[in-house]
């Protein structure tokens, strides 16, 4: 009986990097536990239509950030365009996207909202409004492209404008615990990073352009600055860090075009090791997020039509060691998807590649049928199937297999540029107008 209870306990709790416990049915940050994209809490549905739909709710405003799931709630960030102000008599109305009145630099006004929904029904539990700011970014970016981070104590949201990088901590009941202004964001594409909760820290990749950014950590209970690491980046990054445990030591790993792979000691914010591994002769940007698999950290970097690189690194004796590299059909925006001894790349145009996780050897490469438009979100998996969406709103499934097997696609009929969340077999998909839940 004692052994039985012990096994049941560990079927619902998983030990997380950083010493905390997360239930199998939670999805606490961008791409879930440690950014792996992998859930062990249930099986992905075979299709996404009325037969598997659990609920579909409208979300005000815009946002490409993913939902996170913790306990009974789903959390996400949205940016609501502020309507243009009617001019005084004889004045000239401002003209801006989505009805907002632009500033002289083309930025439009938004009000950010932190939103909490009931996990079972999609009903609004609470929303918290924050002050209006002006945002300008790439046409495929949004003013709320950041994904929250959540644990048993709080949910943390971040968003950035040219004037201010804002990080806030809310209780699970929606009460503001702290709010921090971390200074301006320099980068013409706009902000798109996501926070990570690790032990007693909120960690954020704040790589910016013109060498004006940094890596930073805040005290999770107060928001006070714990440490910063100065950077020499010339391109704003969107890569979300992961925790890499090696030789009995935890490191925070960041990926950046110029710095390459950087391992940070989370206790003091010092650089353990850093190695530049990408092409410095062409403009590149780290958008996808690194993942840990098979004792390696796998990350990508590139830029549109320029070559793109997928590199697997190992930290050994305090130094980074390159284990393998792939430079064909490497994704620029989607993150890679390791599942056991196989790692799957799904590039922006819908070409999938299956590699050996430990060696990088290619098992197969195939074009996924029915992909319409580019792929902006990252894949997720239940260990048997891999799910991703194209921007036209088609949900694609492929098998975790040593040979290519398409498992079909479901048309949601709406723009989608976000990464799904997967918790306890339920898939949460953010589209242009709202959030949907599907399950068996």
N, C-alpha and C positions, 0 to 999 in steps of 0.2 A: 504493500500500500504506500509506503514512504517513497519507494522508487517510482511508482506510478505518479504520485503527486509531483515529484521532482521533474519528471518528463513533461507533464502538463504545463508546469511553470515555464519551462524553457521553450515550449511551443508558442507561447504568447509574449515572451520577453526576449529581446536580443541585446547583447552587450555592445555598446556603441563606443567608438573612439572617444576618449575624453572621460570615460568612467561613468557615464550615465546610462540609463536603460530606456529603450524605446520599444514600444509594443509593435508586433508584426503588422498590426492594422494601421499604424501611423505612417505619415509621409512628411517628415519634419523640415525639409529644406528643398532647394532646387534639386530635382532628380532624386529625392528620397534620401535614404540613409547613406551618408558620406558621399552623396552625389553619384551613387553607383548606377541609378536608373533601374535597379532590380528590387522586386518585392517578393517576399516568400509568404505573403499573407493570403493568397488566393489566386484563382485562375482568371485570366483576362477573358471576357466574352468572345465568342466566335464572330460576332457581327455587332454593328452599332445602328440600331433602328428601333422601331416602336416595340419590338419584341423584347429588347433588353433595356429600354429606356426606363430609368427610375425617376428622374425629374429633370426639368429644364427651366432655368430661371433667368430673367433678364438682369444684367448688371449695368448700372448707369455709367456713362463715360466710356473711356477706352483703356486698353492695357493688354500687353502681350506677356506679362508675368504669369507664372503658373500658380495654381492653388497649392496650399499645403494643408495637411490633414493631421489633427491631433485630437484624441478623445472623441467627443461628440460633435466636433466643429470642423468647418472648412474655412480657411482664411485666404484672402487675396487683396491686392491693391488695385485701385482704379483711379484714373484722372478724369475729372468731369470738366469739359470745356465751359468756360464762363461766357455767357451771352454778351454780344457787343452792347456797349452803353450807347443809348440814343443820344445823338449830339444836341447841343443847345441850338436854338434857332439861329440859322445862318452858318452853323458849323458843318463840318464834313465827317460823316460816319467813318469809323475805322473798319477796315476789311481784313478778315483773317479766316483761317481754316475753321470749320465747324462753328461758325458764328462768333468766334472769339475776336477780340480787338487786338491786332498785332501791335507790338512795339516797333520802333524804328528798325530793329535788327531782324524782324521777321518772326520773333517769338510770339507765341499765343498764350493767353492766360488760361490756367487750369486751377481747379481745386482738387486736392488729393483726398481720397477716401480710403480708410482701412475698413474692410468689410468682413464680418463673421456670419456664416450661414450654418444652419442645422445640417449635420451630415446625412441624416436619414431622409429629410424632406426637401432640403434646399431653401427652407424658409429663412428670412432675414432674422438673425438674432440681435445684432447691433451693427452700427456703422459709426465711424468717428471721422469727422471732417477736420481738415487742416487748412491752413491759410492759403490764399491764392498766390501763385507764382507764375512766372512766364517761362515756357519751355520751348526750345527749338532743337530739332534733331533730324536725323536721316528720315527719308520718307517711309522706310520700312521699320523704323523704330517707333516707339510710343512713349508717352510721358510717364507710363507706369509699366515698364518692362522688367522691373525688379520683382523677384519672388521673395516672400517673407521667410523667416526662420522661426521655429517654434519649439519650445520644450515645456516641461511641467510648470515653469515659473512665469513664462511670458511669451509674447509673440512680437517679433521685431520686424519693422518695415523700413525700407530705404527708398529715396528717390532723389534725383539731382537735377539742378538747372545751372545755367551759367552763373547765377548769383549764389547758389547755396546747395550743398549736399546735406540732406536732412535724414537723420536716423531717429526713429521713435520706438519706445518700448511700451506695449500695452499689456494689461492683465488679460486673462481669459474672459473676464467680464467686460472688457472694453475700456477700462480706466487707464488714463495716461499715467505711466510710471516715470518716464523721463523723455526729453526731446533734446537733440543736439544739432547744432549748425556746425558743419565741418568745413565750411568755406566753399569757394566757387568750384565748379567743374569746368575744366578746360578740355574741349573736344567737340568738334563740329557735328559729330554723329549723335551727340547727346548721351546721357547716362544710361547704363543698362546692367550694372553690377547687382549682385544679390548678397545679403549678409549670411553669415554662418554662425551658429551658436556652438561654442566649444568650451567645455568646462565652465569657467566663470567669465568668459569673454564673448563679445560680439566681434567677429572678424570680418573685414571687408577689403576686397581688392579695389583700391582707389587709384589704379594706374591711369594717368591722364596724358595729355599731349604737352609738348614744350617743356618736358622734364618738371612739370609742376605737381605731379601726383605722388602717392605713397601707398604703402601697405599699412593698415592700421588695425588696432584692436581697442575696443572700449570695455570698461568694466560693465558686466551685464546687469549688475544690480543698481548702478548709479548713472551709467552713461559717461563717466569720466574717462578721459583718454588714458589707456594703459601703456601703449607704445605705438610708435610709427617707425617705418623703414623707408628712408628716402629712395626714390627711384629716378632713373635717367631715361624714362620712356619717352618716345616721340609719338606714340599712337595710343589712344585710349583703348583700354581692354575691357572685355565683358566676362572674362573667364572667372568662374567661382572656385575658390580653393577647396582642396580636400585634405583629409588627415591621413598621413602615411606613417605607419608604425613599423619601425625597423630597429633591431638591436636593443629592444626594450625601451625605446624612446619614441615619443610622438613628435612628428613634424607637420607643420602646415605647408602645403605645396602650392605654389602659384606658378602660372604659365604666362609668359609675355614674349612678344616678338623679340625685343632687344636683350632682355635679361635671360630668356630661355626658361629653364626650370630653376626655381628658387625654393629652398627648404628653410623654413623659419622655426626657431625655437619659440613655442607659444608662451613660455613662461616669461621671457624677457624681451622677445622681439628681435633677437639677434639672428644673423644669417648663418645657418649651419653649412650650407653649400649652395653654390650657384654655378650654372653652366649655360652658356649661350649655344644653342643648337640649331637655330633657324637662319634663313638667308638674310643677311643684313644689307645686301646689295639692292633689294627690291622692297617696296613698301608692303608690309604685312601687318596683320592684326590677329591677336588671340581672342577669339569669340567663344569657341566651345570650351568646356570645362574639363580638367583632368580627372581621371578615374584611377583607382587602385585595383589591380588584378594580378594574381599570381606573383605577388611580391614586387611588382613593377608599378610605376606610375606612367600612364599613357596620356599624352596630350597632343594637340594639333595647333597649327598656326598656318596662315596663308593670306591670300587676298585675291578675290574675284578670279580673273583670268590668269593670274600669276601661279606658279607652282605652289602646292600646298604640302605640308609635311605632317605625318603622324609618327611620333617618336616615342619609344618605350625606354624609360630610364630606371636605373637601380641606384639607390644610395648605399654605398659600400665603403666602410672605413672613413666615413665623413666626406666622401667625394661622390659626385654624380658620375655614373658610368652609362654610356649609351649601349642598349642591348639590341635593339633593332629599329629599323626605319622603313616607312612606306611612303611613296610620293606619287602614287597613281590613284585617282578617284578618291582622294581624301576629302572629307567634309570640311567646309569652311565655317559654317554656323552650327550644324548639329554636332553634339558630343558623340564619342564612340560608345559602343555598348558591349562590354565584356560579359560573357556568361560562361563561367567555368573555364574550360581549356580552349574556348573559342572567343574571339573578339570580332564584332561586326561593325563595319563602317557603312553608313548610309549617307552618301554625299548629297549635296544640295539639289542635284538634278534627278535623284532617285536611282542611282546605281549602287547596289549593295555588294560589299566584299566581306568574305569570311576569312579570318586569319587565325593562325595558331597563336594563342595568347603569349606563350613563352618565347616563341622564336620569330613571330611575324610572318611565317611561311603562309602563302596564300592557298586556301582550300578551294575557293570558287569566287567568281565575280559574275553578277547578272543584273540586268536592268529590270526593275520592279514594274510590272504592268500597271497601267492606269494612273500613273502619277501626273497630276495637272499643276503646272506652275512649280515654283521652288519649294524647298523644305526649310522652314525656319526653326521649327521645334526639334527637340532631341528625342531619340527613341527611348522607350521604356520596355521592361520585360518582366514576365512572371516566371522565367526560367525555362518555359516551353515555347512561348510565342513572343515575338517582338512587335511592338506597336509604334507607329509614328503617323503623323498627319502631314499632308501637303497643304500649301496655302489656300487651295480651293476648298478645303474642308473634307477631303477624302481620308478616311481612317484605314491605313494599310496594315496588314498582318503578314509576317513571314515566320517560318518555323526556325527554331533554334536547332540547326541540323548541319551535318557535314556536307550536305548537298542543298542547293537552292530549292526552296519550296514556298511558293506564294500561297497564302491562305485566304486571299481575297481582299476586297476593299468595300467600305461602306461610305456612301456619300451623305455627309451631314448638310451639304448645301449652303455652307456659310464660310466666310474667310476665317482662317485659323493660322496664327503665327506663334503659337505657344506650345509648350511641352506638357503632355498629359501628366496627371498625378495618378498613382495606382496604390490603393490601400484596401486590404481585405477583399480582394477580388473586384472591387468597384473602381471604375475608371472615371476620372473627372477631367473633362475637356473644356477648356476656355475657348470660345469663339468670339467673333467680333461683337456680338450683342449680349453674350451671357455665359453661363456656366451650365454644363450638362453632366449628368451622372448616368453611367451604364453599368449593369451587373447581370450575372446569371440568375 
